[in-house]
Amino acid sequence: MSRNPNKQRFPAPHAPSYYAQSANTAPERPAARGEIRAQACVIGAGFSGLSTALALAERGYQVIVLEASHVGWGASGRNGGQLVNGYSRDLDVVEQRYGTEAARALGAMAFEGADIIRERVARYDIDCHLRAGGVFAALNARQMADLKTRKTSWEAHGHDDLELLDDTTIREHAATDLYVGGLLDRRGGHVHPMNLALGEAAALESLGGVIHEQSPVVRLEHGPPARVHTDAATITADTVVVCGNAYLGNAVPDLRDRVMPVATQVMATEPLGADVANRLMPAGSCVEDCNYMLDYYRMSGDHRLLFGGGTVYGGTTPADIEAKLRPHLKRTFPELAEARIDYAWSGNFALTLTRIPHLGQLADNVYFSHGYSGHGVTTTHLAGVLLAEAIDGDASRFNAFAGLKNHAFPGGRLLRVPLSVLGSWYYQTKEKLGM
Ligand SMILES: Cc1cc2nc3c(=O)[nH]c(=O)nc-3n(C[C@H](O)[C@H](O)[C@H](O)COP(=O)(O)OP(=O)(O)OC[C@H]3O[C@@H](n4cnc5c(N)ncnc54)[C@H](O)[C@@H]3O)c2cc1C
Protein backbone atom coordinates (compact mmCIF):
# COMPACT_ATOMS: atom_id res chain seq x y z
CA MET A 1 0.00 0.00 0.00
CA SER A 2 1.22 3.48 -0.69
CA ARG A 3 -0.26 6.77 0.39
CA ASN A 4 -0.65 9.90 -1.62
CA PRO A 5 0.10 12.95 0.55
CA ASN A 6 -1.53 15.24 -2.05
CA LYS A 7 -4.85 13.91 -0.84
CA GLN A 8 -3.78 14.92 2.66
CA ARG A 9 -6.58 16.33 4.76
CA PHE A 10 -5.63 19.35 6.86
CA PRO A 11 -4.91 19.78 9.69
CA ALA A 12 -2.67 16.73 10.14
CA PRO A 13 -0.11 15.60 12.72
CA HIS A 14 3.60 15.90 11.94
CA ALA A 15 5.24 13.19 9.80
CA PRO A 16 6.84 10.47 11.99
CA SER A 17 10.28 12.04 11.62
CA TYR A 18 13.33 12.20 13.84
CA TYR A 19 12.88 15.96 13.78
CA ALA A 20 9.32 15.90 15.12
CA GLN A 21 10.49 13.59 17.89
CA SER A 22 13.45 15.81 18.82
CA ALA A 23 11.72 19.19 18.33
CA ASN A 24 12.14 21.95 20.89
CA THR A 25 8.99 22.73 22.84
CA ALA A 26 6.58 25.12 21.13
CA PRO A 27 3.46 26.92 22.36
CA GLU A 28 -0.10 26.11 21.26
CA ARG A 29 -1.00 28.40 18.38
CA PRO A 30 -4.79 28.59 18.17
CA ALA A 31 -6.68 28.47 14.88
CA ALA A 32 -7.87 31.72 13.30
CA ARG A 33 -11.50 32.59 14.11
CA GLY A 34 -13.88 35.32 12.96
CA GLU A 35 -13.05 38.54 11.11
CA ILE A 36 -9.37 39.54 11.33
CA ARG A 37 -7.57 42.56 9.83
CA ALA A 38 -3.86 42.38 8.93
CA GLN A 39 -1.39 44.46 7.00
CA ALA A 40 0.13 41.30 5.52
CA CYS A 41 -1.22 37.75 5.54
CA VAL A 42 1.15 34.88 4.73
CA ILE A 43 -0.21 31.43 3.80
CA GLY A 44 2.01 28.58 5.04
CA ALA A 45 4.44 28.33 7.97
CA GLY A 46 7.33 26.61 6.24
CA PHE A 47 10.62 28.36 5.57
CA SER A 48 9.14 30.43 2.70
CA GLY A 49 6.29 31.74 4.82
CA LEU A 50 8.29 32.19 8.01
CA SER A 51 11.17 33.91 6.22
CA THR A 52 8.77 36.29 4.48
CA ALA A 53 6.81 37.01 7.65
CA LEU A 54 9.96 37.58 9.70
CA ALA A 55 11.52 39.87 7.09
CA LEU A 56 8.26 41.87 6.94
CA ALA A 57 8.00 42.06 10.73
CA GLU A 58 11.60 43.29 10.90
CA ARG A 59 10.51 46.11 8.59
CA GLY A 60 7.65 47.00 10.96
CA TYR A 61 4.77 45.23 9.19
CA GLN A 62 1.93 43.70 11.16
CA VAL A 63 1.84 40.10 9.89
CA ILE A 64 -0.48 37.12 10.31
CA VAL A 65 0.58 33.64 9.19
CA LEU A 66 -2.05 30.99 8.47
CA GLU A 67 -0.76 27.43 8.65
CA ALA A 68 -2.93 24.47 7.65
CA SER A 69 -1.34 22.15 10.23
CA HIS A 70 1.63 23.13 12.39
CA VAL A 71 4.76 25.26 12.03
CA GLY A 72 7.27 23.22 9.99
CA TRP A 73 4.70 20.56 9.06
CA GLY A 74 5.67 20.55 5.34
CA ALA A 75 9.05 20.01 3.68
CA SER A 76 10.67 22.59 5.96
CA GLY A 77 10.31 20.51 9.10
CA ARG A 78 11.30 17.17 7.60
CA ASN A 79 14.06 17.76 5.04
CA GLY A 80 17.70 16.68 4.91
CA GLY A 81 18.68 19.85 6.77
CA GLN A 82 21.37 20.68 4.21
CA LEU A 83 22.16 24.34 3.54
CA VAL A 84 22.97 23.99 -0.14
CA ASN A 85 24.09 27.19 -1.84
CA GLY A 86 23.14 27.97 -5.44
CA TYR A 87 20.08 26.73 -7.29
CA SER A 88 18.95 23.43 -8.75
CA ARG A 89 20.41 24.52 -12.09
CA ASP A 90 23.95 25.85 -12.37
CA LEU A 91 24.54 29.50 -13.25
CA ASP A 92 25.90 28.65 -16.70
CA VAL A 93 22.49 27.10 -17.48
CA VAL A 94 20.80 30.26 -16.17
CA GLU A 95 23.03 32.32 -18.46
CA GLN A 96 22.32 30.17 -21.53
CA ARG A 97 18.57 30.30 -20.91
CA TYR A 98 18.01 33.81 -19.64
CA GLY A 99 21.12 35.81 -20.58
CA THR A 100 24.05 37.43 -18.84
CA GLU A 101 22.08 39.98 -16.84
CA ALA A 102 19.84 37.31 -15.27
CA ALA A 103 22.86 35.13 -14.47
CA ARG A 104 24.64 38.10 -12.91
CA ALA A 105 21.63 38.95 -10.73
CA LEU A 106 20.95 35.36 -9.61
CA GLY A 107 24.66 34.71 -9.23
CA ALA A 108 25.03 37.64 -6.84
CA MET A 109 22.30 36.15 -4.60
CA ALA A 110 23.34 32.49 -4.89
CA PHE A 111 24.95 32.31 -1.44
CA GLU A 112 22.72 34.75 0.43
CA GLY A 113 20.18 32.24 1.77
CA ALA A 114 22.67 30.46 4.02
CA ASP A 115 23.96 33.84 5.27
CA ILE A 116 20.39 34.84 6.18
CA ILE A 117 19.98 31.61 8.17
CA ARG A 118 23.28 32.13 10.04
CA GLU A 119 22.42 35.74 10.75
CA ARG A 120 18.95 34.85 12.12
CA VAL A 121 20.21 31.95 14.20
CA ALA A 122 22.70 34.35 15.79
CA ARG A 123 20.33 37.32 16.17
CA TYR A 124 17.42 35.34 17.67
CA ASP A 125 19.59 32.79 19.46
CA ILE A 126 17.90 29.84 17.73
CA ASP A 127 18.82 26.43 19.12
CA CYS A 128 18.99 24.29 15.94
CA HIS A 129 22.43 22.62 15.85
CA LEU A 130 23.71 24.73 12.93
CA ARG A 131 26.99 23.38 11.53
CA ALA A 132 29.29 24.59 8.73
CA GLY A 133 30.44 22.74 5.61
CA GLY A 134 28.65 21.09 2.69
CA VAL A 135 30.18 18.69 0.18
CA PHE A 136 29.05 17.81 -3.34
CA ALA A 137 30.47 14.32 -3.95
CA ALA A 138 31.43 13.09 -7.44
CA LEU A 139 30.96 9.43 -8.34
CA ASN A 140 32.84 9.64 -11.63
CA ALA A 141 35.17 11.81 -13.69
CA ARG A 142 32.33 13.52 -15.56
CA GLN A 143 30.69 14.65 -12.30
CA MET A 144 34.08 15.84 -11.04
CA ALA A 145 34.56 17.91 -14.20
CA ASP A 146 31.10 19.45 -13.64
CA LEU A 147 32.09 20.37 -10.07
CA LYS A 148 35.23 22.11 -11.33
CA THR A 149 33.07 24.12 -13.73
CA ARG A 150 30.66 24.96 -10.89
CA LYS A 151 33.52 26.19 -8.71
CA THR A 152 34.88 28.40 -11.49
CA SER A 153 31.41 29.77 -12.18
CA TRP A 154 30.66 30.51 -8.50
CA GLU A 155 34.04 32.19 -8.09
CA ALA A 156 33.33 34.35 -11.12
CA HIS A 157 30.21 35.53 -9.26
CA GLY A 158 32.27 36.41 -6.20
CA HIS A 159 31.71 33.30 -4.07
CA ASP A 160 34.83 31.70 -2.68
CA ASP A 161 35.58 29.56 0.34
CA LEU A 162 35.29 26.60 -1.99
CA GLU A 163 37.77 23.74 -2.22
CA LEU A 164 38.08 20.87 -4.66
CA LEU A 165 38.58 17.51 -2.95
CA ASP A 166 40.33 14.51 -4.44
CA ASP A 167 39.67 10.85 -3.71
CA THR A 168 41.76 11.11 -0.52
CA THR A 169 40.67 14.46 0.92
CA ILE A 170 36.99 13.71 0.42
CA ARG A 171 37.37 10.91 2.95
CA GLU A 172 37.66 13.61 5.64
CA HIS A 173 34.00 14.28 4.89
CA ALA A 174 32.77 10.77 4.06
CA ALA A 175 34.97 7.78 4.77
CA THR A 176 33.78 5.67 1.84
CA ASP A 177 35.33 4.30 -1.35
CA LEU A 178 32.47 5.62 -3.47
CA TYR A 179 33.76 8.99 -4.56
CA VAL A 180 36.46 10.16 -6.94
CA GLY A 181 36.41 13.62 -5.36
CA GLY A 182 34.12 16.49 -4.55
CA LEU A 183 33.62 20.17 -3.89
CA LEU A 184 33.60 21.54 -0.35
CA ASP A 185 31.52 24.66 0.22
CA ARG A 186 32.53 26.08 3.57
CA ARG A 187 29.58 28.51 3.45
CA GLY A 188 27.18 25.58 3.18
CA GLY A 189 26.27 23.52 6.23
CA HIS A 190 23.44 21.78 8.00
CA VAL A 191 20.80 22.33 10.62
CA HIS A 192 17.92 20.68 12.53
CA PRO A 193 15.27 22.10 10.19
CA MET A 194 12.24 21.73 12.46
CA ASN A 195 14.02 23.59 15.24
CA LEU A 196 15.08 26.30 12.81
CA ALA A 197 11.43 26.71 11.75
CA LEU A 198 10.25 26.78 15.38
CA GLY A 199 12.95 29.33 16.25
CA GLU A 200 11.94 31.56 13.35
CA ALA A 201 8.30 31.28 14.40
CA ALA A 202 9.23 32.40 17.92
CA ALA A 203 11.34 35.24 16.48
CA LEU A 204 8.36 36.42 14.44
CA GLU A 205 6.14 36.37 17.51
CA SER A 206 8.73 38.33 19.49
CA LEU A 207 8.25 41.10 16.91
CA GLY A 208 4.46 41.07 17.24
CA GLY A 209 3.65 38.65 14.39
CA VAL A 210 0.81 36.17 14.89
CA ILE A 211 0.72 32.54 13.70
CA HIS A 212 -2.53 30.60 13.52
CA GLU A 213 -2.01 26.85 13.21
CA GLN A 214 -4.71 24.38 12.10
CA SER A 215 -6.04 27.07 9.78
CA PRO A 216 -6.15 25.75 6.21
CA VAL A 217 -6.89 28.47 3.67
CA VAL A 218 -9.69 27.35 1.39
CA ARG A 219 -10.15 30.41 -0.81
CA LEU A 220 -8.44 33.66 -1.70
CA GLU A 221 -10.05 36.81 -3.13
CA HIS A 222 -7.55 39.27 -4.56
CA GLY A 223 -9.55 42.41 -3.77
CA PRO A 224 -7.99 44.88 -2.97
CA PRO A 225 -8.09 44.51 -0.07
CA ALA A 226 -7.52 40.76 -0.35
CA ARG A 227 -9.71 38.39 1.65
CA VAL A 228 -8.26 35.08 2.79
CA HIS A 229 -10.81 32.49 3.88
CA THR A 230 -10.46 29.50 6.18
CA ASP A 231 -13.52 27.54 7.32
CA ALA A 232 -13.57 29.52 10.56
CA ALA A 233 -12.11 32.94 9.69
CA THR A 234 -11.75 35.66 7.08
CA ILE A 235 -8.57 37.73 7.06
CA THR A 236 -8.71 41.04 5.25
CA ALA A 237 -5.19 42.11 4.27
CA ASP A 238 -3.43 44.79 2.23
CA THR A 239 -0.98 42.16 0.96
CA VAL A 240 -1.09 38.37 0.76
CA VAL A 241 1.87 36.06 0.19
CA VAL A 242 1.15 32.46 -0.83
CA CYS A 243 3.80 30.03 0.47
CA GLY A 244 2.04 26.63 0.43
CA ASN A 245 4.57 25.16 -2.02
CA ALA A 246 4.06 21.44 -2.72
CA TYR A 247 1.19 21.14 -0.23
CA LEU A 248 -0.99 23.99 -1.52
CA GLY A 249 -3.24 21.64 -3.53
CA ASN A 250 -6.20 23.51 -5.03
CA ALA A 251 -6.42 26.34 -2.49
CA VAL A 252 -5.03 28.82 -5.06
CA PRO A 253 -5.92 27.28 -8.44
CA ASP A 254 -3.78 29.72 -10.48
CA LEU A 255 -0.63 28.18 -8.96
CA ARG A 256 -1.59 24.51 -9.19
CA ASP A 257 0.03 23.56 -12.50
CA ARG A 258 3.14 25.72 -12.07
CA VAL A 259 4.82 23.18 -9.81
CA MET A 260 4.72 19.44 -9.41
CA PRO A 261 4.91 17.78 -5.97
CA VAL A 262 7.81 15.34 -5.74
CA ALA A 263 8.34 13.06 -2.75
CA THR A 264 11.74 12.27 -1.29
CA GLN A 265 12.54 10.20 1.78
CA VAL A 266 14.88 10.35 4.76
CA MET A 267 15.69 7.80 7.44
CA ALA A 268 17.56 8.10 10.74
CA THR A 269 19.73 5.34 12.11
CA GLU A 270 20.00 4.50 15.76
CA PRO A 271 22.53 6.72 17.61
CA LEU A 272 25.93 5.48 16.39
CA GLY A 273 28.03 7.03 19.13
CA ALA A 274 30.58 9.83 18.77
CA ASP A 275 33.44 7.50 17.77
CA VAL A 276 31.65 5.94 14.81
CA ALA A 277 30.17 9.28 13.72
CA ASN A 278 33.58 10.97 13.79
CA ARG A 279 35.19 8.09 11.94
CA LEU A 280 32.59 8.00 9.14
CA MET A 281 32.24 11.77 8.73
CA PRO A 282 35.30 13.27 10.49
CA ALA A 283 34.84 16.89 9.33
CA GLY A 284 31.19 17.06 10.44
CA SER A 285 29.97 18.43 7.10
CA CYS A 286 26.96 17.22 5.13
CA VAL A 287 27.21 15.41 1.79
CA GLU A 288 25.07 15.18 -1.31
CA ASP A 289 26.18 13.21 -4.35
CA CYS A 290 25.96 14.45 -7.94
CA ASN A 291 23.59 11.82 -9.32
CA TYR A 292 20.32 12.85 -10.96
CA MET A 293 18.54 10.84 -8.22
CA LEU A 294 20.88 11.90 -5.47
CA ASP A 295 21.74 10.53 -2.02
CA TYR A 296 22.22 13.10 0.77
CA TYR A 297 23.30 12.54 4.34
CA ARG A 298 24.75 14.03 7.50
CA MET A 299 25.16 13.26 11.20
CA SER A 300 22.59 14.58 13.67
CA GLY A 301 23.51 16.22 16.96
CA ASP A 302 23.02 12.87 18.72
CA HIS A 303 25.21 11.01 16.18
CA ARG A 304 22.55 9.37 14.05
CA LEU A 305 23.17 9.17 10.33
CA LEU A 306 20.31 10.97 8.59
CA PHE A 307 20.28 9.47 5.11
CA GLY A 308 18.00 10.69 2.33
CA GLY A 309 17.40 9.95 -1.30
CA GLY A 310 15.05 8.93 -4.03
CA THR A 311 12.36 10.96 -5.69
CA VAL A 312 8.78 10.03 -6.54
CA TYR A 313 7.10 12.31 -9.07
CA GLY A 314 3.60 13.27 -8.04
CA GLY A 315 4.38 13.03 -4.33
CA THR A 316 3.50 9.43 -3.50
CA THR A 317 4.99 7.91 -0.36
CA PRO A 318 6.75 4.55 -0.96
CA ALA A 319 5.29 1.65 0.99
CA ASP A 320 8.63 0.70 2.58
CA ILE A 321 11.03 3.64 2.87
CA GLU A 322 13.68 1.68 4.73
CA ALA A 323 13.78 -1.03 2.03
CA LYS A 324 14.17 1.68 -0.59
CA LEU A 325 17.01 3.58 1.12
CA ARG A 326 18.95 0.82 2.89
CA PRO A 327 20.81 -0.39 -0.25
CA HIS A 328 22.07 3.18 -0.77
CA LEU A 329 23.16 3.42 2.87
CA LYS A 330 24.93 0.06 2.60
CA ARG A 331 26.71 1.08 -0.59
CA THR A 332 27.92 4.30 1.07
CA PHE A 333 28.90 2.93 4.49
CA PRO A 334 29.03 -0.90 4.36
CA GLU A 335 29.59 -1.08 8.11
CA LEU A 336 26.10 0.37 8.63
CA ALA A 337 24.45 -2.35 6.54
CA GLU A 338 22.70 -3.76 9.58
CA ALA A 339 22.27 -0.52 11.53
CA ARG A 340 18.86 -0.18 13.16
CA ILE A 341 16.63 2.42 11.55
CA ASP A 342 14.69 4.35 14.16
CA TYR A 343 12.76 6.73 11.89
CA ALA A 344 11.84 6.80 8.19
CA TRP A 345 9.62 9.43 6.61
CA SER A 346 8.66 11.08 3.37
CA GLY A 347 7.94 14.66 2.35
CA ASN A 348 7.11 16.65 -0.75
CA PHE A 349 9.08 19.41 -2.38
CA ALA A 350 7.86 21.37 -5.40
CA LEU A 351 9.53 21.09 -8.77
CA THR A 352 9.32 23.74 -11.49
CA LEU A 353 9.83 22.81 -15.11
CA THR A 354 12.87 25.11 -15.24
CA ARG A 355 14.24 23.91 -11.85
CA ILE A 356 14.62 27.61 -10.91
CA PRO A 357 12.52 28.96 -7.98
CA HIS A 358 9.32 30.63 -9.15
CA LEU A 359 8.54 33.98 -7.51
CA GLY A 360 5.80 36.24 -8.80
CA GLN A 361 2.51 38.05 -8.33
CA LEU A 362 -1.09 37.01 -9.00
CA ALA A 363 -2.21 40.63 -8.53
CA ASP A 364 -0.60 43.88 -7.36
CA ASN A 365 -1.28 42.85 -3.76
CA VAL A 366 -0.89 39.04 -4.02
CA TYR A 367 2.58 37.51 -4.15
CA PHE A 368 3.82 33.92 -4.20
CA SER A 369 7.03 31.93 -4.02
CA HIS A 370 7.46 28.20 -4.60
CA GLY A 371 9.26 25.55 -6.67
CA TYR A 372 12.77 25.44 -5.19
CA SER A 373 13.14 22.07 -6.93
CA GLY A 374 14.82 20.19 -4.10
CA HIS A 375 17.25 22.87 -2.94
CA GLY A 376 15.00 24.98 -0.77
CA VAL A 377 16.51 25.40 2.67
CA THR A 378 18.61 28.37 1.60
CA THR A 379 16.53 29.66 -1.34
CA THR A 380 13.33 29.88 0.76
CA HIS A 381 15.20 32.17 3.12
CA LEU A 382 16.40 34.32 0.25
CA ALA A 383 12.90 34.36 -1.27
CA GLY A 384 11.36 35.62 1.98
CA VAL A 385 13.76 38.57 2.07
CA LEU A 386 13.12 39.38 -1.62
CA LEU A 387 9.35 39.25 -1.09
CA ALA A 388 9.60 41.60 1.89
CA GLU A 389 11.77 44.00 -0.10
CA ALA A 390 9.24 44.01 -2.95
CA ILE A 391 6.23 44.50 -0.68
CA ASP A 392 8.12 47.34 1.03
CA GLY A 393 8.69 49.13 -2.28
CA ASP A 394 11.95 47.85 -3.76
CA ALA A 395 11.20 45.04 -6.21
CA SER A 396 14.52 45.13 -8.06
CA ARG A 397 15.92 41.87 -6.66
CA PHE A 398 12.50 40.16 -6.55
CA ASN A 399 12.05 41.02 -10.24
CA ALA A 400 15.29 39.24 -11.12
CA PHE A 401 13.38 36.01 -10.34
CA ALA A 402 9.84 37.14 -11.17
CA GLY A 403 10.98 38.25 -14.64
CA LEU A 404 12.18 34.77 -15.63
CA LYS A 405 9.82 32.90 -17.90
CA ASN A 406 8.14 30.04 -16.08
CA HIS A 407 6.13 27.34 -17.82
CA ALA A 408 3.30 25.14 -16.58
CA PHE A 409 4.06 21.42 -16.65
CA PRO A 410 3.08 19.89 -19.99
CA GLY A 411 0.37 17.26 -19.92
CA GLY A 412 -1.78 18.96 -17.27
CA ARG A 413 -2.63 17.18 -14.05
CA LEU A 414 -3.04 13.76 -15.65
CA LEU A 415 0.05 13.54 -17.83
CA ARG A 416 2.64 15.67 -16.03
CA VAL A 417 3.68 12.79 -13.75
CA PRO A 418 4.20 10.13 -16.50
CA LEU A 419 5.98 12.69 -18.71
CA SER A 420 8.33 13.66 -15.88
CA VAL A 421 9.00 10.01 -15.02
CA LEU A 422 9.95 9.48 -18.66
CA GLY A 423 12.30 12.48 -18.54
CA SER A 424 13.94 11.30 -15.35
CA TRP A 425 14.32 7.76 -16.73
CA TYR A 426 16.16 9.30 -19.70
CA TYR A 427 18.61 11.17 -17.43
CA GLN A 428 19.17 8.18 -15.14
CA THR A 429 19.83 5.91 -18.11
CA LYS A 430 22.35 8.42 -19.48
CA GLU A 431 24.01 8.44 -16.05
CA LYS A 432 24.17 4.64 -15.86
CA LEU A 433 25.69 4.47 -19.34
CA GLY A 434 28.19 7.17 -18.38
CA MET A 435 26.90 9.48 -21.14
C1 LIG B 1 12.38 14.87 2.57
C2 LIG B 1 12.92 16.19 2.01
C3 LIG B 1 14.28 16.43 2.07
C4 LIG B 1 14.77 17.65 1.60
N1 LIG B 1 16.09 17.94 1.83
C5 LIG B 1 16.55 19.17 1.52
C6 LIG B 1 17.86 19.54 1.88
O1 LIG B 1 18.58 18.80 2.55
N2 LIG B 1 18.31 20.76 1.49
C7 LIG B 1 17.51 21.63 0.79
O2 LIG B 1 17.96 22.72 0.45
N3 LIG B 1 16.24 21.32 0.50
C8 LIG B 1 15.73 20.13 0.86
N4 LIG B 1 14.43 19.83 0.61
C9 LIG B 1 13.57 20.87 0.03
C10 LIG B 1 13.14 21.92 1.07
O3 LIG B 1 12.79 21.27 2.27
C11 LIG B 1 11.96 22.73 0.54
O4 LIG B 1 12.30 23.30 -0.69
C12 LIG B 1 11.55 23.86 1.48
O5 LIG B 1 11.46 23.41 2.81
C13 LIG B 1 10.24 24.44 1.02
O6 LIG B 1 9.75 25.30 2.01
P1 LIG B 1 8.31 25.96 1.85
O7 LIG B 1 8.07 26.80 3.03
O8 LIG B 1 8.20 26.62 0.52
O9 LIG B 1 7.31 24.73 1.79
P2 LIG B 1 6.84 23.76 3.02
O10 LIG B 1 7.90 23.63 4.03
O11 LIG B 1 6.29 22.55 2.41
O12 LIG B 1 5.72 24.63 3.70
C14 LIG B 1 4.46 24.86 3.13
C15 LIG B 1 3.49 25.03 4.29
O13 LIG B 1 2.28 25.56 3.75
C16 LIG B 1 1.21 24.94 4.44
N5 LIG B 1 0.03 25.02 3.58
C17 LIG B 1 -0.19 24.41 2.40
N6 LIG B 1 -1.41 24.71 1.94
C18 LIG B 1 -1.97 25.54 2.85
C19 LIG B 1 -3.23 26.19 2.95
N7 LIG B 1 -4.17 26.02 2.01
N8 LIG B 1 -3.48 26.97 4.02
C20 LIG B 1 -2.54 27.15 4.99
N9 LIG B 1 -1.33 26.55 4.94
C21 LIG B 1 -1.06 25.75 3.89
C22 LIG B 1 1.68 23.51 4.68
O14 LIG B 1 0.98 22.91 5.75
C23 LIG B 1 3.15 23.72 4.97
O15 LIG B 1 3.41 23.82 6.34
C24 LIG B 1 13.90 18.61 1.01
C25 LIG B 1 12.54 18.34 0.92
C26 LIG B 1 12.04 17.14 1.42
C27 LIG B 1 10.57 16.87 1.33
The ligand as a Tripos MOL2 file, in Angstrom:
@<TRIPOS>MOLECULE
LIG
   53    58     1     0     0
SMALL
NO_CHARGES

@<TRIPOS>ATOM
      1 C1         12.3800   14.8730    2.5660 C.3       1 LIG1
      2 C2         12.9150   16.1860    2.0120 C.ar      1 LIG1
      3 C3         14.2750   16.4270    2.0740 C.ar      1 LIG1
      4 C4         14.7730   17.6490    1.6000 C.ar      1 LIG1
      5 N1         16.0910   17.9430    1.8260 N.ar      1 LIG1
      6 C5         16.5490   19.1650    1.5150 C.ar      1 LIG1
      7 C6         17.8610   19.5420    1.8760 C.ar      1 LIG1
      8 O1         18.5770   18.8000    2.5510 O.2       1 LIG1
      9 N2         18.3060   20.7630    1.4880 N.ar      1 LIG1
     10 C7         17.5100   21.6330    0.7910 C.ar      1 LIG1
     11 O2         17.9620   22.7190    0.4470 O.2       1 LIG1
     12 N3         16.2420   21.3210    0.4990 N.ar      1 LIG1
     13 C8         15.7330   20.1270    0.8630 C.ar      1 LIG1
     14 N4         14.4320   19.8280    0.6100 N.ar      1 LIG1
     15 C9         13.5680   20.8680    0.0270 C.3       1 LIG1
     16 C10        13.1440   21.9160    1.0710 C.3       1 LIG1
     17 O3         12.7920   21.2750    2.2720 O.3       1 LIG1
     18 C11        11.9570   22.7320    0.5430 C.3       1 LIG1
     19 O4         12.3010   23.3040   -0.6940 O.3       1 LIG1
     20 C12        11.5520   23.8630    1.4820 C.3       1 LIG1
     21 O5         11.4590   23.4110    2.8110 O.3       1 LIG1
     22 C13        10.2400   24.4370    1.0160 C.3       1 LIG1
     23 O6          9.7490   25.3020    2.0130 O.3       1 LIG1
     24 P1          8.3140   25.9560    1.8450 P.3       1 LIG1
     25 O7          8.0660   26.7970    3.0270 O.co2     1 LIG1
     26 O8          8.2040   26.6200    0.5220 O.co2     1 LIG1
     27 O9          7.3050   24.7250    1.7920 O.3       1 LIG1
     28 P2          6.8390   23.7620    3.0230 P.3       1 LIG1
     29 O10         7.8990   23.6300    4.0270 O.co2     1 LIG1
     30 O11         6.2910   22.5530    2.4080 O.co2     1 LIG1
     31 O12         5.7150   24.6310    3.7010 O.3       1 LIG1
     32 C14         4.4630   24.8650    3.1290 C.3       1 LIG1
     33 C15         3.4940   25.0310    4.2850 C.3       1 LIG1
     34 O13         2.2780   25.5550    3.7550 O.3       1 LIG1
     35 C16         1.2110   24.9360    4.4440 C.3       1 LIG1
     36 N5          0.0290   25.0190    3.5850 N.ar      1 LIG1
     37 C17        -0.1950   24.4120    2.3960 C.ar      1 LIG1
     38 N6         -1.4110   24.7110    1.9370 N.ar      1 LIG1
     39 C18        -1.9670   25.5390    2.8540 C.ar      1 LIG1
     40 C19        -3.2260   26.1860    2.9510 C.ar      1 LIG1
     41 N7         -4.1720   26.0230    2.0130 N.pl3     1 LIG1
     42 N8         -3.4850   26.9680    4.0230 N.ar      1 LIG1
     43 C20        -2.5410   27.1450    4.9900 C.ar      1 LIG1
     44 N9         -1.3300   26.5450    4.9420 N.ar      1 LIG1
     45 C21        -1.0560   25.7540    3.8900 C.ar      1 LIG1
     46 C22         1.6830   23.5090    4.6800 C.3       1 LIG1
     47 O14         0.9800   22.9050    5.7500 O.3       1 LIG1
     48 C23         3.1550   23.7160    4.9700 C.3       1 LIG1
     49 O15         3.4150   23.8230    6.3390 O.3       1 LIG1
     50 C24        13.8980   18.6130    1.0130 C.ar      1 LIG1
     51 C25        12.5410   18.3350    0.9240 C.ar      1 LIG1
     52 C26        12.0430   17.1390    1.4170 C.ar      1 LIG1
     53 C27        10.5650   16.8670    1.3280 C.3       1 LIG1
@<TRIPOS>BOND
     1     1     2 1
     2     2     3 ar
     3     2    52 ar
     4     3     4 ar
     5     4     5 ar
     6     4    50 ar
     7     5     6 ar
     8     6     7 ar
     9     6    13 1
    10     7     8 2
    11     7     9 ar
    12     9    10 ar
    13    10    11 2
    14    10    12 ar
    15    12    13 ar
    16    13    14 ar
    17    14    15 1
    18    14    50 ar
    19    15    16 1
    20    16    17 1
    21    16    18 1
    22    18    19 1
    23    18    20 1
    24    20    21 1
    25    20    22 1
    26    22    23 1
    27    23    24 1
    28    24    25 2
    29    24    26 1
    30    24    27 1
    31    27    28 1
    32    28    29 2
    33    28    30 1
    34    28    31 1
    35    31    32 1
    36    32    33 1
    37    33    34 1
    38    33    48 1
    39    34    35 1
    40    35    36 1
    41    35    46 1
    42    36    37 ar
    43    36    45 ar
    44    37    38 ar
    45    38    39 ar
    46    39    40 ar
    47    39    45 ar
    48    40    41 1
    49    40    42 ar
    50    42    43 ar
    51    43    44 ar
    52    44    45 ar
    53    46    47 1
    54    46    48 1
    55    48    49 1
    56    50    51 ar
    57    51    52 ar
    58    52    53 1
@<TRIPOS>SUBSTRUCTURE
     1 LIG1         1 GROUP 0 **** ****
